Amino acid sequence: MLSTHKTLFEAVYPWAGEDRLTNASGIGVSKGSVLFARPDHIRRAIDYALEKGQDKAFMLAKPGEIMGHLLYPSELATF
């Protein structure tokens, strides 16, 4: 996941592909009114999204939910 993040965002963010839990565990990240997940919740969100993404029926029914968990703004922290 970190490698993909780096590939997608390295031209935009100098920290793209780095694990915030390791290098910025106390820093909150936001974009406009969206507050992204705390560093200690990111791995859980990714694991959940990757697990649910393997469920073909779930993925067909709710692809946006999977993408939402990969984005994981704080308002999606429901599990």
N, C-alpha and C positions, 0 to 999 in steps of 0.2 A: 504494500500500500504506500509506503514511504517513497519507493522508487517511482511509482505512478504519479504521486503528488509532485515529486521533483520534476519529472518530465513535463507535466502539465503547467506548472507554475513557476519554474525557475527563472523565466524571463521577467516575471512580475515581482516575485518575492525573493529576497536573498536567502531566506531561511527555508525555502521550499524543500521538502523531502526530509526535514529534520524532525525528530520526535520531541514535541513540546514537553512531554513528561520528563525527558532527560535534560533538556537545556533551558526550559522556561516554565517550570512546573507551577509557578505562582502567578503567571501572567494570563489574564483573560483576553480573548480575542473577539472583536466585534466588527461588523461591517454595517454601517447605518444603524438601524434598530435591531439587527439580529446579533444576539450574543451566542457565540459558538461554544461547544462543549468545553468543560474544564478538562485540562490535560489528563486527569485521572479517570475520565469517563470515555475517552476517545477509543481505546482498545476494545472496550466492551461494545460500543456502538458498531465498530467495524466488524467484530466477530459476529454480532447479531445479524447485520446486513448480509455478510457473506454466507451465513447459515441459511437465512431465509431466501437468499438469492438462488440457492441450490434446489429449492422447492418450486418445481415448475408451475404448479397450480397457483401458488401464492404469488410468484413472480408475474404470471400472466394477469392475475387479478389486481395486484397492487404494485406495479413497478415503481411508481412514484414514492411509495413508502420506503422501498429499499434505498432509493437514491436519497431520500430524506435522512435516513439513518447514516448514510455515508457522509452527507453534509453535516448532519447532527447539530442543528441549532438547539439551544437549551430548551426551547418549548417542546421539542420532540422527546425529551427524556422521560418516557413513560414506562420503562420497564425496569 
